[in-house]
């Protein structure tokens, strides 16, 4: 209900043009009286003031009773006692999942992100980290496990069930574990067929029921309807942070980078996430099939960059020495060319021996060279044909007599 009060400045009656003891004329005082009226509009306990300036002021004055104020005070003091920072009682530093080259990374009780373009190794990154946490040795390349008794849950909203199972088995294989369910240590939860609210509810129920200390969400923007909505994105990121704090878990969210802004996580959800996260890990795919994993932002010390590559469907550590990779690549190409050339030589040598068998008599070298040049499947120039025959003779596949006639070497 709207109520209005008008408070007027108390002005002594004056005649027109008269000046008071502050040097103000009657006309000036009359104008001030109009401007200085205060209009209080009270709606549901909130008062908006229009003050002496004549403009609406950003002033909120709730109308609380004495009892309400006492209740507010009790509520606030209870929160400050429970959550306030007390410098006289030291707080234990956070525990981390791993160390990378002796630098701790991914703390409990906080949100972290893994971001990158499509097919740059985001999923492989969390699989490597999970295998380090679960493996008996607890190491992989420059990564060393720090967390004791890890309990990992992976929520996946992107992959079909078959590929989700393959990802789960890959973690076990990298950790050196058999392909058996170890739900107390690792659980893969598909969310693909659920609605947005259903996905959030499954995560909330799992956290409340099992209290995992490592929570990985593959595709966090698949948990909200519009990742470009400020109204939806802010409370969503706040929810992730609240989960991480309440359950003291390391919550790791995967998110693609923006197509229009390379290097930046997608939408307002990504922007708010980076602002709030303890650290944002960025993955990239470089030359020579080498993937890099580094720190885009961090509240603590930046995690050193590390690298991996695929060798025969196995993920192995790699270095980022471009010159070494160039030489390795060139050597592989050279070896491949040599292998191809050797295979071609053996095929051509067999064909030459076939020609000699068909003739069933010695052939002069010059005539054999011309035959090689015109035979389909051989068709080599004379210089290449002479080189071929020279090697075949050297290896004992053919022989030549004093007149220069060539025959197949006797077996």
PyMOL commands that set and color helices and strands:
alter all, ss='L'
color gray80, all
select helices_A, chain A and resi 26-35+66-83+122-134+161-174+196-210+220-223+230-246+267-276+287-289+322-359+365-374+382-394
alter helices_A, ss='H'
color red, helices_A
select strands_A, chain A and resi 6-7+38-43+46-50+96-100+103-107+110-116+139-140+143-145+152-156+186-190+214-218+250-256+279-285+291-298+306-311+314-318+363-364+398-400+405-408
alter strands_A, ss='S'
color yellow, strands_A
deselect
rebuild
show_as cartoon
